[in-house]
Amino acid sequence: MTEKEKSHAELLYNPHDSELCADRFLTAEKMHQYNKIHLNNIKEREAALRNILGGAGKSPNVHNPLYCTYGYNTTVGDNFFANFNCKFMDSGKITIGDNVFIAPDVCIITEEHSFEVQERIAGFEYTHPVNIGDNAWLCAGVLVLPGVTIGKNSIIGAGSVVTKDIPENSLAVGNPCRVIRKI
């Protein structure tokens, strides 16, 4: 298996592999260009966004700046909106449904370092996919950790750290994020 295949299979992999380094460099170039496009230039931003992400439905709108590890591991559905300073740490897969709103300064992370000291020192890591259901809203400053699924129609309150799955139709807040009521 290649290191990229290992990362997608949630196996220990080396992110310093030459193929992955080249992919990150290319993504950094694409993001640099994307982040220079004026917010009023919607068509150019959408075309550039489609060149970064692995897939996007109808009418994706992401305010710059945007940051991704690879970009191609992230897919978004129809009517996706992400506000300023969104971060997709997408060494693993990030799948986002339709009509999802992401507020400023949200970070979605798929990577985690090894718990074994020598593997961690060597730079090895794992990935765990993140899934966000249709119609979800992640409020400002939310941090979504590796392996989490956020159910459809759910709202994650500002500043929350999502460490575990959130069921659909839930309002969840806090650090760690907990469901406080159904919606």
CORVEN-V494599 format. One record per helix or strand of 3 or more residues. SS is the DSSP state (@ for helix, = for strand). FROM is the first residue (numbers start at 0). LEN is the number of residues. If there is no record, write none. Layout:
# CORVEN-V494599
ss: {SS	SS}
from: {FROM	FROM}
len: {LEN	LEN}
This chain:
# CORVEN-V494599
ss: {@	@	@	=	=	=	=	=	=	@	=	=	=	=}
from: {2	17	41	65	73	85	93	106	110	116	123	129	169	177}
len: {6	18	11	3	3	4	3	3	3	5	4	3	4	5}
